[in-house]
């Protein structure tokens, strides 16, 4: 893209600039620090020019929006035609409370649901299980049976709204409850649109909400992929998630590499099941973090599209261009929120959201200012939604496609992240693949080292966090905290007891027996799970049967 002679001339001009103009300026006004770093501790040059991207090939490396290699976006018109889905993550307490929050957010202009489940649900326990004590409704809504899901979605037209569900190890069961609820509403399964996170690999790597061993867990994921491809063509059966990897302390390059490595592993398992790659790959989606470093995050999304498009087309021989597209949801960085001066989080989130939009996201959640203290209040979540709406309606950044494309700095960062990702792919391959790398603790150790390094930079003052180690205040907090229904737990337990007493327990036993047989064999478990939830078998009962067959995973400590 650049003429060699012109690059030589530019090199000479830059050397002369450094010895004259820059040198004189630095004598009068020294730079603020010796080293400038990204959030991932990567060094940043003083100036970027064509010399930093001398081999850039416009057609091969950038291309045009909506065309391979998709660096500049997967849609020809991006946000000029359709804004991203504004999908605020919500869930707390009992199903009735979260249903009310969903309806409020839809009234305020949210364009998709995003369901957060409490820890008991995420771990496959009913709300009244001894292991769930003290966790009811604290990090999401409690869903122990189809009845909870029915109440959660009451009055919401599931054929009109797309839903995202952040659930992983018991994802197939919770998805079955969602599908059964739709059927009871009279909605056809092929009308449903949405996403199940269902990314068990990142649970083993970072978030640790796993139940079954890796191979059995992957079998359940592939069951949903196969069932979805056959019956729910508009549903994304996996949202391959870098978000939690980043929240655990990973760098941008680690988030990019580990997420795409996981994605390629799901593709391998789908092919091994006997599915054609183009049968399921178009419904794979991704979920990335938007952290503090504005340009590094934008470059990460651009590199992700380019790598995924290349690997799907060249490595996995996908023929359908839809299989080459990396479609992704973004959430602003929860780990960047501070309990100190929580109003500062509004500004952090706005910048992170802007990076996601400039990076070409298809869906976005903006964190609320009070989430370092508690689940978001109605006031805080409204401000977070308004942040997206102001970016969409007032900032002008949606008027053109990939406005930072061609920036010497952004293109150099995109290339750097791509190279670092491929270096990680090679290391993972040398270990034997994603699951052997998980079992050896490779991912966990890499993330732990990065998290430690980042925290040390804060502790030493190398990295400044406003309100934490610079510009601090000694003022009492004045932010109102969300208050949940104090009787919610008792209401939940009462409902569970009533379900167990009034359902057809003979039918429940029969469906659980059929599920046990399916788990012992090789048939797809989704039809059996649908039978179980329709009979009002509880989450804990279903997971209990699966534990009998699959066992429970115990992670080896990483030293």
Secondary structure, 3 states (H helix, E strand, C coil): CCCHHHHHHHHHHHHHHHHHHHHHHHHHCCCCCCCCECCCCCECCCCCCHHHHCCCCHHHHHCCCCCCCCCCCCCCCHHHCCCCEECCEECCECHHHHHHHHHHHHHCCCCCEEEEECHHHHCCCCCCCHHHCCCCCCCCECCCCHHHHHHHCCCCCCCCCCEEEECCCCHHHHHHHHHHHHHHCCCCHHHCCEEECCCHHHHHHHHCCCCCCHHHHHHHHHHHHHHHHHHCCCEECEEEECHHHHHCCCCHHHHHHHHHHHHHHHHHHHHHCCCCHHHHHHHEEEEEEECCCHHHHHHHHHHHHHHHHHHHHHHCCCCCHHHHCCCEEEEECHHHCCCCCCCHHHHHHHHHHHHHHHCCCCEEECCCCCCCCCCCCHHHHHHHHHHHHHHHHHCCCCCCCCCCCCCHHHHHHHHHHHHHHHHHHHHHHHHCCHHHHHHHCHHHHHHHHHHHHHHHHHHHCCCCCECCCECCCCCCCCCCCCCCCCCHHHHHHHHHHHHHHHCCHHHHHHHHHHHHHHHHCCCCCHHHHHHHHHCCCCHHHHHHHHHHHHCCCCCCCCC
